Each structure stands twice: as structure tokens, then as C-alpha cells.
Amino acid sequence: MITEQISRILRRSVDPDRSLSEYGVDSLGNLELRTRIETETGIRITSTDITTVRGLADLLREKLAPEEEASATA
């Protein structure tokens, strides 16, 4: 999902380990990405959370994991 959203904003394919700033993601692109991710997941992220696709995916997984772990132990 994250790679797809970033690819839509940039209109090109992206390497998940490459810094998004290397693709020219500016503050407007960062805001658009955050808005799309927050709309899809309900998770609020900051502009500093967005470094690479993989880093963002790891962060979202960590934020979702506590909910999954709590329901698994209940």
C-alpha cells in the first residue's frame, strides 16, 4: 500500500530503501502522502516519520502490532 501511494504521488516506481528526499518529495508531497496514509490506516504520522518506504512501513507495522498483540493475548 505504501509503495503504491508513493508511486502515485511521484508518478514513478520507487525503491523501498531509497530516501524519499532523493526522489524530490517536498513538503507538499510529504503532506499528501501523510494524508493518504492517515486516511487509509487511521494512524497519524509526522513528516519526520517519512524517510524511506521501508521505514514508513516498519513504523506503521509497529503502530498496528500492539493492537494485534493485545487481541491475540486476550
All heavy atoms as TSV, in Angstrom:
chain	resi	resn	atom	element	x	y	z
A	1	MET	N	N	0.821	-1.191	0.000
A	1	MET	CA	C	0.000	0.000	0.000
A	1	MET	C	C	0.867	1.257	0.000
A	1	MET	O	O	0.598	2.195	-0.723
A	1	MET	CB	C	-0.919	-0.002	1.218
A	1	MET	CG	C	-1.718	1.285	1.329
A	1	MET	SD	S	-2.600	1.507	2.863
A	1	MET	CE	C	-1.318	2.086	3.911
A	2	ILE	N	N	1.903	1.260	0.799
A	2	ILE	CA	C	2.740	2.458	0.920
A	2	ILE	C	C	3.485	2.728	-0.373
A	2	ILE	O	O	3.489	3.858	-0.865
A	2	ILE	CB	C	3.711	2.318	2.104
A	2	ILE	CG1	C	2.907	2.234	3.403
A	2	ILE	CG2	C	4.675	3.487	2.159
A	2	ILE	CD1	C	3.689	1.804	4.582
A	3	THR	N	N	4.080	1.703	-0.931
A	3	THR	CA	C	4.801	1.872	-2.197
A	3	THR	C	C	3.847	2.363	-3.277
A	3	THR	O	O	4.196	3.248	-4.063
A	3	THR	CB	C	5.457	0.546	-2.624
A	3	THR	OG1	O	6.338	0.117	-1.588
A	3	THR	CG2	C	6.233	0.710	-3.906
A	4	GLU	N	N	2.651	1.830	-3.297
A	4	GLU	CA	C	1.650	2.240	-4.289
A	4	GLU	C	C	1.288	3.714	-4.128
A	4	GLU	O	O	1.218	4.456	-5.113
A	4	GLU	CB	C	0.406	1.378	-4.121
A	4	GLU	CG	C	-0.711	1.722	-5.072
A	4	GLU	CD	C	-1.945	0.856	-4.811
A	4	GLU	OE1	O	-1.801	-0.354	-4.602
A	4	GLU	OE2	O	-3.039	1.434	-4.809
A	5	GLN	N	N	1.064	4.160	-2.900
A	5	GLN	CA	C	0.700	5.556	-2.662
A	5	GLN	C	C	1.839	6.501	-3.064
A	5	GLN	O	O	1.610	7.530	-3.694
A	5	GLN	CB	C	0.328	5.778	-1.189
A	5	GLN	CG	C	-0.931	5.085	-0.752
A	5	GLN	CD	C	-2.168	5.604	-1.465
A	5	GLN	OE1	O	-2.256	6.754	-1.872
A	5	GLN	NE2	N	-3.143	4.731	-1.623
A	6	ILE	N	N	3.060	6.135	-2.713
A	6	ILE	CA	C	4.202	6.978	-3.062
A	6	ILE	C	C	4.412	6.990	-4.567
A	6	ILE	O	O	4.685	8.037	-5.153
A	6	ILE	CB	C	5.467	6.507	-2.313
A	6	ILE	CG1	C	5.282	6.756	-0.809
A	6	ILE	CG2	C	6.708	7.214	-2.826
A	6	ILE	CD1	C	6.333	6.160	0.070
A	7	SER	N	N	4.246	5.852	-5.201
A	7	SER	CA	C	4.376	5.787	-6.660
A	7	SER	C	C	3.334	6.664	-7.343
A	7	SER	O	O	3.617	7.293	-8.362
A	7	SER	CB	C	4.249	4.346	-7.144
A	7	SER	OG	O	5.332	3.586	-6.690
A	8	ARG	N	N	2.134	6.714	-6.793
A	8	ARG	CA	C	1.094	7.581	-7.368
A	8	ARG	C	C	1.470	9.047	-7.249
A	8	ARG	O	O	1.275	9.826	-8.189
A	8	ARG	CB	C	-0.239	7.348	-6.668
A	8	ARG	CG	C	-0.930	6.108	-7.097
A	8	ARG	CD	C	-2.272	6.008	-6.453
A	8	ARG	NE	N	-2.911	4.765	-6.828
A	8	ARG	CZ	C	-3.974	4.273	-6.236
A	8	ARG	NH1	N	-4.526	4.929	-5.231
A	8	ARG	NH2	N	-4.491	3.142	-6.637
A	9	ILE	N	N	1.988	9.437	-6.100
A	9	ILE	CA	C	2.372	10.835	-5.896
A	9	ILE	C	C	3.518	11.217	-6.827
A	9	ILE	O	O	3.502	12.276	-7.455
A	9	ILE	CB	C	2.761	11.081	-4.425
A	9	ILE	CG1	C	1.521	10.968	-3.537
A	9	ILE	CG2	C	3.419	12.451	-4.253
A	9	ILE	CD1	C	1.823	10.920	-2.060
A	10	LEU	N	N	4.518	10.328	-6.919
A	10	LEU	CA	C	5.705	10.620	-7.731
A	10	LEU	C	C	5.536	10.290	-9.200
A	10	LEU	O	O	6.342	10.701	-10.026
A	10	LEU	CB	C	6.904	9.852	-7.174
A	10	LEU	CG	C	7.320	10.206	-5.753
A	10	LEU	CD1	C	8.443	9.289	-5.295
A	10	LEU	CD2	C	7.726	11.661	-5.655
A	11	ARG	N	N	4.489	9.500	-9.502
A	11	ARG	CA	C	4.240	9.044	-10.869
A	11	ARG	C	C	5.424	8.259	-11.429
A	11	ARG	O	O	5.824	8.418	-12.578
A	11	ARG	CB	C	3.888	10.215	-11.774
A	11	ARG	CG	C	2.606	10.879	-11.372
A	11	ARG	CD	C	2.215	11.957	-12.340
A	11	ARG	NE	N	0.946	12.511	-11.958
A	11	ARG	CZ	C	0.776	13.747	-11.534
A	11	ARG	NH1	N	1.796	14.563	-11.455
A	11	ARG	NH2	N	-0.422	14.176	-11.205
A	12	ARG	N	N	6.007	7.408	-10.570
A	12	ARG	CA	C	7.112	6.545	-10.968
A	12	ARG	C	C	7.287	5.458	-9.927
A	12	ARG	O	O	6.751	5.548	-8.836
A	12	ARG	CB	C	8.402	7.336	-11.125
A	12	ARG	CG	C	8.887	7.956	-9.815
A	12	ARG	CD	C	10.061	8.840	-9.950
A	12	ARG	NE	N	11.264	8.057	-10.153
A	12	ARG	CZ	C	12.475	8.569	-10.128
A	12	ARG	NH1	N	12.649	9.846	-9.924
A	12	ARG	NH2	N	13.520	7.809	-10.322
A	13	SER	N	N	8.019	4.410	-10.262
A	13	SER	CA	C	8.276	3.349	-9.296
A	13	SER	C	C	9.344	3.822	-8.313
A	13	SER	O	O	10.140	4.704	-8.627
A	13	SER	CB	C	8.725	2.072	-9.998
A	13	SER	OG	O	9.917	2.299	-10.703
A	14	VAL	N	N	9.320	3.240	-7.122
A	14	VAL	CA	C	10.261	3.654	-6.094
A	14	VAL	C	C	10.972	2.450	-5.485
A	14	VAL	O	O	10.428	1.357	-5.432
A	14	VAL	CB	C	9.571	4.457	-4.968
A	14	VAL	CG1	C	9.037	5.768	-5.469
A	14	VAL	CG2	C	8.469	3.653	-4.312
A	15	ASP	N	N	12.194	2.681	-5.042
A	15	ASP	CA	C	12.985	1.686	-4.317
A	15	ASP	C	C	12.640	1.859	-2.838
A	15	ASP	O	O	12.783	2.955	-2.296
A	15	ASP	CB	C	14.468	1.953	-4.560
A	15	ASP	CG	C	15.387	1.036	-3.778
A	15	ASP	OD1	O	14.907	0.282	-2.911
A	15	ASP	OD2	O	16.599	1.079	-4.038
A	16	PRO	N	N	12.178	0.806	-2.149
A	16	PRO	CA	C	11.737	0.947	-0.765
A	16	PRO	C	C	12.837	1.349	0.216
A	16	PRO	O	O	12.546	1.821	1.310
A	16	PRO	CB	C	11.178	-0.433	-0.413
A	16	PRO	CG	C	11.689	-1.350	-1.434
A	16	PRO	CD	C	12.005	-0.544	-2.647
A	17	ASP	N	N	14.104	1.206	-0.173
A	17	ASP	CA	C	15.204	1.558	0.725
A	17	ASP	C	C	15.857	2.897	0.391
A	17	ASP	O	O	16.762	3.331	1.092
A	17	ASP	CB	C	16.258	0.447	0.718
A	17	ASP	CG	C	15.716	-0.837	1.312
A	17	ASP	OD1	O	15.093	-0.770	2.392
A	17	ASP	OD2	O	15.886	-1.897	0.687
A	18	ARG	N	N	15.403	3.527	-0.643
A	18	ARG	CA	C	15.978	4.812	-1.054
A	18	ARG	C	C	15.246	5.950	-0.348
A	18	ARG	O	O	14.029	5.926	-0.201
A	18	ARG	CB	C	15.840	4.960	-2.564
A	18	ARG	CG	C	16.564	6.125	-3.130
A	18	ARG	CD	C	16.535	6.085	-4.638
A	18	ARG	NE	N	17.010	7.335	-5.178
A	18	ARG	CZ	C	16.905	7.705	-6.428
A	18	ARG	NH1	N	16.343	6.878	-7.299
A	18	ARG	NH2	N	17.349	8.858	-6.831
A	19	SER	N	N	15.986	6.941	0.099
A	19	SER	CA	C	15.399	8.080	0.788
A	19	SER	C	C	14.412	8.791	-0.126
A	19	SER	O	O	14.698	9.032	-1.296
A	19	SER	CB	C	16.503	9.053	1.209
A	19	SER	OG	O	15.944	10.241	1.705
A	20	LEU	N	N	13.257	9.112	0.421
A	20	LEU	CA	C	12.246	9.790	-0.404
A	20	LEU	C	C	12.687	11.190	-0.811
A	20	LEU	O	O	12.261	11.699	-1.843
A	20	LEU	CB	C	10.914	9.827	0.338
A	20	LEU	CG	C	10.272	8.465	0.521
A	20	LEU	CD1	C	8.980	8.577	1.315
A	20	LEU	CD2	C	10.003	7.808	-0.814
A	21	SER	N	N	13.560	11.791	-0.030
A	21	SER	CA	C	14.061	13.106	-0.427
A	21	SER	C	C	14.871	13.022	-1.718
A	21	SER	O	O	14.927	13.980	-2.486
A	21	SER	CB	C	14.897	13.725	0.691
A	21	SER	OG	O	16.029	12.930	0.960
A	22	GLU	N	N	15.467	11.859	-1.985
A	22	GLU	CA	C	16.200	11.661	-3.236
A	22	GLU	C	C	15.266	11.661	-4.440
A	22	GLU	O	O	15.697	11.899	-5.567
A	22	GLU	CB	C	16.989	10.353	-3.200
A	22	GLU	CG	C	18.141	10.367	-2.224
A	22	GLU	CD	C	18.893	9.055	-2.217
A	22	GLU	OE1	O	18.996	8.407	-3.276
A	22	GLU	OE2	O	19.368	8.666	-1.136
A	23	TYR	N	N	14.001	11.370	-4.218
A	23	TYR	CA	C	13.003	11.404	-5.290
A	23	TYR	C	C	12.401	12.799	-5.458
A	23	TYR	O	O	11.564	13.013	-6.308
A	23	TYR	CB	C	11.876	10.405	-5.007
A	23	TYR	CG	C	12.281	8.968	-5.182
A	23	TYR	CD1	C	12.443	8.142	-4.082
A	23	TYR	CD2	C	12.480	8.421	-6.443
A	23	TYR	CE1	C	12.802	6.811	-4.233
A	23	TYR	CE2	C	12.847	7.099	-6.605
A	23	TYR	CZ	C	13.001	6.305	-5.495
A	23	TYR	OH	O	13.357	4.993	-5.652
A	24	GLY	N	N	12.821	13.712	-4.599
A	24	GLY	CA	C	12.309	15.068	-4.688
A	24	GLY	C	C	10.999	15.289	-3.960
A	24	GLY	O	O	10.259	16.218	-4.280
A	25	VAL	N	N	10.701	14.443	-2.973
A	25	VAL	CA	C	9.470	14.631	-2.195
A	25	VAL	C	C	9.650	15.888	-1.357
A	25	VAL	O	O	10.504	15.955	-0.479
A	25	VAL	CB	C	9.176	13.409	-1.295
A	25	VAL	CG1	C	7.973	13.676	-0.409
A	25	VAL	CG2	C	8.953	12.176	-2.144
A	26	ASP	N	N	8.852	16.905	-1.650
A	26	ASP	CA	C	8.912	18.165	-0.914
A	26	ASP	C	C	7.849	18.177	0.173
A	26	ASP	O	O	7.190	17.172	0.429
A	26	ASP	CB	C	8.758	19.343	-1.865
A	26	ASP	CG	C	7.439	19.316	-2.631
A	26	ASP	OD1	O	6.581	18.455	-2.336
A	26	ASP	OD2	O	7.265	20.160	-3.522
A	27	SER	N	N	7.672	19.308	0.827
A	27	SER	CA	C	6.718	19.386	1.934
A	27	SER	C	C	5.289	19.129	1.468
A	27	SER	O	O	4.511	18.500	2.187
A	27	SER	CB	C	6.819	20.742	2.634
A	27	SER	OG	O	6.547	21.798	1.724
A	28	LEU	N	N	4.946	19.545	0.274
A	28	LEU	CA	C	3.600	19.298	-0.246
A	28	LEU	C	C	3.399	17.810	-0.534
A	28	LEU	O	O	2.366	17.235	-0.192
A	28	LEU	CB	C	3.352	20.119	-1.509
A	28	LEU	CG	C	1.954	20.014	-2.106
A	28	LEU	CD1	C	0.893	20.441	-1.094
A	28	LEU	CD2	C	1.858	20.861	-3.365
A	29	GLY	N	N	4.386	17.166	-1.130
A	29	GLY	CA	C	4.314	15.730	-1.375
A	29	GLY	C	C	4.258	14.948	-0.079
A	29	GLY	O	O	3.530	13.964	0.047
A	30	ASN	N	N	5.012	15.409	0.911
A	30	ASN	CA	C	5.009	14.773	2.221
A	30	ASN	C	C	3.625	14.887	2.862
A	30	ASN	O	O	3.106	13.909	3.404
A	30	ASN	CB	C	6.073	15.434	3.101
A	30	ASN	CG	C	6.355	14.686	4.354
A	30	ASN	OD1	O	5.468	14.527	5.191
A	30	ASN	ND2	N	7.595	14.261	4.539
A	31	LEU	N	N	3.021	16.052	2.766
A	31	LEU	CA	C	1.676	16.261	3.316
A	31	LEU	C	C	0.656	15.381	2.598
A	31	LEU	O	O	-0.195	14.750	3.232
A	31	LEU	CB	C	1.270	17.730	3.196
A	31	LEU	CG	C	-0.151	18.067	3.630
A	31	LEU	CD1	C	-0.347	17.748	5.111
A	31	LEU	CD2	C	-0.442	19.529	3.352
A	32	GLU	N	N	0.750	15.296	1.286
A	32	GLU	CA	C	-0.167	14.460	0.520
A	32	GLU	C	C	-0.028	12.993	0.913
A	32	GLU	O	O	-1.020	12.286	1.111
A	32	GLU	CB	C	0.096	14.624	-0.982
A	32	GLU	CG	C	-0.870	13.859	-1.843
A	32	GLU	CD	C	-0.643	14.078	-3.329
A	32	GLU	OE1	O	0.152	14.954	-3.713
A	32	GLU	OE2	O	-1.276	13.337	-4.114
A	33	LEU	N	N	1.206	12.550	1.065
A	33	LEU	CA	C	1.449	11.165	1.468
A	33	LEU	C	C	0.898	10.905	2.869
A	33	LEU	O	O	0.211	9.914	3.096
A	33	LEU	CB	C	2.942	10.856	1.428
A	33	LEU	CG	C	3.357	9.474	1.907
A	33	LEU	CD1	C	2.681	8.393	1.072
A	33	LEU	CD2	C	4.857	9.332	1.874
A	34	ARG	N	N	1.180	11.798	3.809
A	34	ARG	CA	C	0.670	11.626	5.182
A	34	ARG	C	C	-0.847	11.576	5.194
A	34	ARG	O	O	-1.441	10.744	5.878
A	34	ARG	CB	C	1.152	12.766	6.073
A	34	ARG	CG	C	2.604	12.666	6.432
A	34	ARG	CD	C	3.029	13.636	7.512
A	34	ARG	NE	N	2.128	14.743	7.724
A	34	ARG	CZ	C	2.470	16.020	7.648
A	34	ARG	NH1	N	3.693	16.360	7.365
A	34	ARG	NH2	N	1.592	16.961	7.872
A	35	THR	N	N	-1.482	12.444	4.429
A	35	THR	CA	C	-2.945	12.468	4.378
A	35	THR	C	C	-3.482	11.157	3.832
A	35	THR	O	O	-4.436	10.590	4.386
A	35	THR	CB	C	-3.424	13.652	3.515
A	35	THR	OG1	O	-2.919	14.862	4.080
A	35	THR	CG2	C	-4.931	13.705	3.447
A	36	ARG	N	N	-2.890	10.654	2.768
A	36	ARG	CA	C	-3.349	9.383	2.187
A	36	ARG	C	C	-3.158	8.225	3.159
A	36	ARG	O	O	-4.049	7.396	3.326
A	36	ARG	CB	C	-2.602	9.088	0.895
A	36	ARG	CG	C	-3.028	9.968	-0.250
A	36	ARG	CD	C	-2.294	9.591	-1.503
A	36	ARG	NE	N	-2.623	10.505	-2.584
A	36	ARG	CZ	C	-2.527	10.194	-3.859
A	36	ARG	NH1	N	-2.100	9.006	-4.221
A	36	ARG	NH2	N	-2.829	11.064	-4.781
A	37	ILE	N	N	-1.994	8.165	3.793
A	37	ILE	CA	C	-1.712	7.074	4.734
A	37	ILE	C	C	-2.657	7.151	5.933
A	37	ILE	O	O	-3.225	6.148	6.364
A	37	ILE	CB	C	-0.244	7.115	5.209
A	37	ILE	CG1	C	0.718	6.943	4.038
A	37	ILE	CG2	C	0.003	6.091	6.312
A	37	ILE	CD1	C	0.731	5.599	3.384
A	38	GLU	N	N	-2.861	8.348	6.476
A	38	GLU	CA	C	-3.755	8.513	7.620
A	38	GLU	C	C	-5.198	8.158	7.260
A	38	GLU	O	O	-5.917	7.556	8.054
A	38	GLU	CB	C	-3.669	9.935	8.167
A	38	GLU	CG	C	-2.347	10.200	8.868
A	38	GLU	CD	C	-2.158	11.644	9.288
A	38	GLU	OE1	O	-3.153	12.410	9.336
A	38	GLU	OE2	O	-1.012	12.024	9.578
A	39	THR	N	N	-5.616	8.500	6.054
A	39	THR	CA	C	-6.964	8.168	5.605
A	39	THR	C	C	-7.136	6.658	5.484
A	39	THR	O	O	-8.162	6.114	5.891
A	39	THR	CB	C	-7.260	8.837	4.244
A	39	THR	OG1	O	-7.165	10.252	4.410
A	39	THR	CG2	C	-8.649	8.480	3.739
A	40	GLU	N	N	-6.130	5.980	4.939
A	40	GLU	CA	C	-6.210	4.533	4.733
A	40	GLU	C	C	-6.091	3.737	6.034
A	40	GLU	O	O	-6.738	2.717	6.194
A	40	GLU	CB	C	-5.114	4.070	3.772
A	40	GLU	CG	C	-5.307	4.541	2.359
A	40	GLU	CD	C	-6.434	3.831	1.640
A	40	GLU	OE1	O	-6.691	2.648	1.939
A	40	GLU	OE2	O	-7.062	4.465	0.785
A	41	THR	N	N	-5.229	4.211	6.959
A	41	THR	CA	C	-4.935	3.413	8.153
A	41	THR	C	C	-5.542	3.962	9.440
A	41	THR	O	O	-5.668	3.226	10.410
A	41	THR	CB	C	-3.415	3.320	8.382
A	41	THR	OG1	O	-2.891	4.627	8.682
A	41	THR	CG2	C	-2.709	2.716	7.187
A	42	GLY	N	N	-5.854	5.248	9.457
A	42	GLY	CA	C	-6.321	5.873	10.693
A	42	GLY	C	C	-5.186	6.187	11.652
A	42	GLY	O	O	-5.411	6.603	12.785
A	43	ILE	N	N	-3.948	6.002	11.207
A	43	ILE	CA	C	-2.782	6.259	12.048
A	43	ILE	C	C	-2.183	7.602	11.673
A	43	ILE	O	O	-1.882	7.855	10.507
A	43	ILE	CB	C	-1.728	5.153	11.876
A	43	ILE	CG1	C	-2.290	3.824	12.365
A	43	ILE	CG2	C	-0.438	5.507	12.617
A	43	ILE	CD1	C	-1.396	2.652	12.104
A	44	ARG	N	N	-2.006	8.443	12.670
A	44	ARG	CA	C	-1.408	9.756	12.452
A	44	ARG	C	C	0.106	9.615	12.444
A	44	ARG	O	O	0.678	9.005	13.338
A	44	ARG	CB	C	-1.833	10.719	13.541
A	44	ARG	CG	C	-1.301	12.116	13.344
A	44	ARG	CD	C	-2.031	13.050	14.241
A	44	ARG	NE	N	-3.332	13.264	13.610
A	44	ARG	CZ	C	-3.851	14.463	13.431
A	44	ARG	NH1	N	-3.227	15.514	13.865
A	44	ARG	NH2	N	-5.015	14.583	12.851
A	45	ILE	N	N	0.737	10.162	11.423
A	45	ILE	CA	C	2.188	10.137	11.327
A	45	ILE	C	C	2.681	11.566	11.127
A	45	ILE	O	O	1.938	12.437	10.702
A	45	ILE	CB	C	2.662	9.226	10.173
A	45	ILE	CG1	C	2.024	9.641	8.849
A	45	ILE	CG2	C	2.390	7.780	10.467
A	45	ILE	CD1	C	2.489	8.857	7.656
A	46	THR	N	N	3.944	11.787	11.446
A	46	THR	CA	C	4.528	13.121	11.291
A	46	THR	C	C	5.408	13.153	10.044
A	46	THR	O	O	5.764	12.102	9.497
A	46	THR	CB	C	5.392	13.493	12.510
A	46	THR	OG1	O	6.525	12.619	12.556
A	46	THR	CG2	C	4.608	13.372	13.807
A	47	SER	N	N	5.774	14.334	9.642
A	47	SER	CA	C	6.620	14.458	8.454
A	47	SER	C	C	7.986	13.828	8.684
A	47	SER	O	O	8.606	13.329	7.744
A	47	SER	CB	C	6.767	15.920	8.055
A	47	SER	OG	O	7.347	16.661	9.109
A	48	THR	N	N	8.458	13.814	9.924
A	48	THR	CA	C	9.765	13.203	10.204
A	48	THR	C	C	9.701	11.678	10.198
A	48	THR	O	O	10.736	11.025	10.164
A	48	THR	CB	C	10.331	13.692	11.545
A	48	THR	OG1	O	9.399	13.389	12.588
A	48	THR	CG2	C	10.595	15.184	11.514
A	49	ASP	N	N	8.492	11.107	10.247
A	49	ASP	CA	C	8.336	9.653	10.176
A	49	ASP	C	C	8.558	9.129	8.767
A	49	ASP	O	O	8.772	7.938	8.572
A	49	ASP	CB	C	6.929	9.233	10.624
A	49	ASP	CG	C	6.692	9.447	12.093
A	49	ASP	OD1	O	7.666	9.422	12.872
A	49	ASP	OD2	O	5.526	9.633	12.474
A	50	ILE	N	N	8.516	10.010	7.799
A	50	ILE	CA	C	8.612	9.598	6.401
A	50	ILE	C	C	10.046	9.795	5.920
A	50	ILE	O	O	10.475	10.906	5.642
A	50	ILE	CB	C	7.623	10.394	5.523
A	50	ILE	CG1	C	6.204	10.166	6.024
A	50	ILE	CG2	C	7.765	10.005	4.065
A	50	ILE	CD1	C	5.164	11.008	5.326
A	51	THR	N	N	10.789	8.695	5.870
A	51	THR	CA	C	12.173	8.745	5.388
A	51	THR	C	C	12.318	7.869	4.152
A	51	THR	O	O	12.663	8.348	3.090
A	51	THR	CB	C	13.147	8.281	6.484
A	51	THR	OG1	O	12.747	6.996	6.950
A	51	THR	CG2	C	13.165	9.262	7.647
A	52	THR	N	N	12.039	6.581	4.321
A	52	THR	CA	C	12.045	5.634	3.205
A	52	THR	C	C	10.719	4.877	3.236
A	52	THR	O	O	10.011	4.892	4.245
A	52	THR	CB	C	13.189	4.608	3.322
A	52	THR	OG1	O	12.976	3.806	4.487
A	52	THR	CG2	C	14.549	5.265	3.381
A	53	VAL	N	N	10.395	4.208	2.155
A	53	VAL	CA	C	9.172	3.405	2.106
A	53	VAL	C	C	9.239	2.311	3.169
A	53	VAL	O	O	8.305	2.097	3.921
A	53	VAL	CB	C	8.970	2.793	0.705
A	53	VAL	CG1	C	7.804	1.829	0.698
A	53	VAL	CG2	C	8.766	3.892	-0.329
A	54	ARG	N	N	10.371	1.633	3.235
A	54	ARG	CA	C	10.511	0.551	4.208
A	54	ARG	C	C	10.424	1.079	5.640
A	54	ARG	O	O	9.798	0.480	6.508
A	54	ARG	CB	C	11.822	-0.197	3.993
A	54	ARG	CG	C	11.899	-1.482	4.804
A	54	ARG	CD	C	13.141	-2.302	4.485
A	54	ARG	NE	N	13.429	-2.495	3.076
A	54	ARG	CZ	C	12.835	-3.397	2.296
A	54	ARG	NH1	N	11.911	-4.184	2.782
A	54	ARG	NH2	N	13.182	-3.509	1.021
A	55	GLY	N	N	11.055	2.218	5.906
A	55	GLY	CA	C	10.996	2.807	7.247
A	55	GLY	C	C	9.578	3.168	7.640
A	55	GLY	O	O	9.154	2.939	8.783
A	56	LEU	N	N	8.831	3.716	6.709
A	56	LEU	CA	C	7.440	4.068	6.974
A	56	LEU	C	C	6.606	2.812	7.189
A	56	LEU	O	O	5.775	2.749	8.095
A	56	LEU	CB	C	6.879	4.904	5.826
A	56	LEU	CG	C	5.451	5.387	5.966
A	56	LEU	CD1	C	5.242	6.178	7.249
A	56	LEU	CD2	C	5.061	6.225	4.755
A	57	ALA	N	N	6.845	1.786	6.390
A	57	ALA	CA	C	6.117	0.521	6.551
A	57	ALA	C	C	6.413	-0.101	7.910
A	57	ALA	O	O	5.505	-0.591	8.593
A	57	ALA	CB	C	6.489	-0.442	5.435
A	58	ASP	N	N	7.673	-0.066	8.333
A	58	ASP	CA	C	8.040	-0.606	9.643
A	58	ASP	C	C	7.351	0.160	10.767
A	58	ASP	O	O	6.862	-0.425	11.728
A	58	ASP	CB	C	9.559	-0.570	9.839
A	58	ASP	CG	C	10.294	-1.570	8.974
A	58	ASP	OD1	O	9.650	-2.500	8.438
A	58	ASP	OD2	O	11.529	-1.417	8.820
A	59	LEU	N	N	7.309	1.481	10.638
A	59	LEU	CA	C	6.651	2.311	11.651
A	59	LEU	C	C	5.166	1.981	11.747
A	59	LEU	O	O	4.629	1.811	12.849
A	59	LEU	CB	C	6.828	3.797	11.324
A	59	LEU	CG	C	6.058	4.759	12.230
A	59	LEU	CD1	C	6.693	4.801	13.609
A	59	LEU	CD2	C	6.007	6.136	11.622
A	60	LEU	N	N	4.510	1.879	10.609
A	60	LEU	CA	C	3.085	1.553	10.613
A	60	LEU	C	C	2.836	0.163	11.188
A	60	LEU	O	O	1.885	-0.040	11.940
A	60	LEU	CB	C	2.512	1.666	9.204
A	60	LEU	CG	C	2.425	3.087	8.650
A	60	LEU	CD1	C	2.025	3.060	7.185
A	60	LEU	CD2	C	1.463	3.928	9.456
A	61	ARG	N	N	3.705	-0.775	10.867
A	61	ARG	CA	C	3.570	-2.127	11.425
A	61	ARG	C	C	3.701	-2.099	12.946
A	61	ARG	O	O	2.938	-2.735	13.664
A	61	ARG	CB	C	4.598	-3.073	10.814
A	61	ARG	CG	C	4.375	-4.524	11.244
A	61	ARG	CD	C	5.436	-5.474	10.743
A	61	ARG	NE	N	6.693	-5.155	11.401
A	61	ARG	CZ	C	7.826	-4.842	10.773
A	61	ARG	NH1	N	7.857	-4.819	9.458
A	61	ARG	NH2	N	8.915	-4.567	11.429
A	62	GLU	N	N	4.667	-1.331	13.446
A	62	GLU	CA	C	4.856	-1.211	14.894
A	62	GLU	C	C	3.631	-0.591	15.562
A	62	GLU	O	O	3.246	-1.005	16.648
A	62	GLU	CB	C	6.083	-0.353	15.199
A	62	GLU	CG	C	7.395	-1.023	14.902
A	62	GLU	CD	C	8.577	-0.082	15.049
A	62	GLU	OE1	O	8.421	1.015	15.632
A	62	GLU	OE2	O	9.663	-0.445	14.578
A	63	LYS	N	N	3.045	0.409	14.913
A	63	LYS	CA	C	1.874	1.067	15.497
A	63	LYS	C	C	0.645	0.171	15.447
A	63	LYS	O	O	-0.217	0.261	16.307
A	63	LYS	CB	C	1.606	2.399	14.805
A	63	LYS	CG	C	2.648	3.436	15.133
A	63	LYS	CD	C	2.270	4.791	14.601
A	63	LYS	CE	C	3.323	5.801	15.039
A	63	LYS	NZ	N	2.755	7.094	15.328
A	64	LEU	N	N	0.576	-0.698	14.450
A	64	LEU	CA	C	-0.545	-1.627	14.346
A	64	LEU	C	C	-0.329	-2.869	15.206
A	64	LEU	O	O	-1.285	-3.458	15.693
A	64	LEU	CB	C	-0.753	-2.044	12.895
A	64	LEU	CG	C	-1.298	-0.973	11.964
A	64	LEU	CD1	C	-1.226	-1.442	10.522
A	64	LEU	CD2	C	-2.714	-0.603	12.334
A	65	ALA	N	N	0.906	-3.278	15.407
A	65	ALA	CA	C	1.221	-4.514	16.126
A	65	ALA	C	C	0.698	-4.542	17.559
A	65	ALA	O	O	0.185	-5.576	17.976
A	65	ALA	CB	C	2.716	-4.775	16.101
A	66	PRO	N	N	0.801	-3.463	18.348
A	66	PRO	CA	C	0.277	-3.550	19.718
A	66	PRO	C	C	-1.205	-3.929	19.754
A	66	PRO	O	O	-1.613	-4.692	20.617
A	66	PRO	CB	C	0.515	-2.154	20.279
A	66	PRO	CG	C	1.661	-1.615	19.508
A	66	PRO	CD	C	1.490	-2.214	18.121
A	67	GLU	N	N	-1.980	-3.436	18.812
A	67	GLU	CA	C	-3.404	-3.780	18.766
A	67	GLU	C	C	-3.562	-5.256	18.433
A	67	GLU	O	O	-4.386	-5.941	19.030
A	67	GLU	CB	C	-4.119	-2.932	17.719
A	67	GLU	CG	C	-4.148	-1.457	18.050
A	67	GLU	CD	C	-4.721	-0.621	16.929
A	67	GLU	OE1	O	-5.323	-1.185	15.986
A	67	GLU	OE2	O	-4.576	0.606	16.995
A	68	GLU	N	N	-2.768	-5.759	17.494
A	68	GLU	CA	C	-2.850	-7.161	17.104
A	68	GLU	C	C	-2.380	-8.070	18.246
A	68	GLU	O	O	-2.975	-9.089	18.521
A	68	GLU	CB	C	-2.011	-7.415	15.858
A	68	GLU	CG	C	-2.558	-6.735	14.631
A	68	GLU	CD	C	-1.638	-6.820	13.431
A	68	GLU	OE1	O	-0.553	-7.422	13.552
A	68	GLU	OE2	O	-1.991	-6.271	12.379
A	69	GLU	N	N	-1.304	-7.665	18.948
A	69	GLU	CA	C	-0.787	-8.458	20.051
A	69	GLU	C	C	-1.769	-8.498	21.215
A	69	GLU	O	O	-1.959	-9.522	21.847
A	69	GLU	CB	C	0.559	-7.908	20.514
A	69	GLU	CG	C	1.669	-8.156	19.520
A	69	GLU	CD	C	2.969	-7.474	19.915
A	69	GLU	OE1	O	3.053	-6.926	21.043
A	69	GLU	OE2	O	3.911	-7.487	19.110
A	70	ALA	N	N	-2.422	-7.357	21.493
A	70	ALA	CA	C	-3.390	-7.301	22.586
A	70	ALA	C	C	-4.581	-8.195	22.314
A	70	ALA	O	O	-5.068	-8.901	23.194
A	70	ALA	CB	C	-3.845	-5.858	22.802
A	71	SER	N	N	-5.056	-8.225	21.081
A	71	SER	CA	C	-6.201	-9.067	20.747
A	71	SER	C	C	-5.804	-10.542	20.733
A	71	SER	O	O	-6.607	-11.414	21.026
A	71	SER	CB	C	-6.815	-8.655	19.419
A	71	SER	OG	O	-5.898	-8.843	18.369
A	72	ALA	N	N	-4.545	-10.839	20.423
A	72	ALA	CA	C	-4.090	-12.231	20.388
A	72	ALA	C	C	-3.930	-12.792	21.799
A	72	ALA	O	O	-4.142	-13.989	22.013
A	72	ALA	CB	C	-2.751	-12.324	19.636
A	73	THR	N	N	-3.584	-11.965	22.769
A	73	THR	CA	C	-3.385	-12.423	24.140
A	73	THR	C	C	-4.656	-12.405	24.957
A	73	THR	O	O	-4.709	-12.968	26.026
A	73	THR	CB	C	-2.307	-11.593	24.855
A	73	THR	OG1	O	-2.716	-10.222	24.884
A	73	THR	CG2	C	-0.957	-11.754	24.195
A	74	ALA	N	N	-5.694	-11.770	24.451
A	74	ALA	CA	C	-6.962	-11.668	25.201
A	74	ALA	C	C	-7.779	-12.929	25.128
A	74	ALA	O	O	-7.682	-13.792	24.392
A	74	ALA	CB	C	-7.773	-10.507	24.667
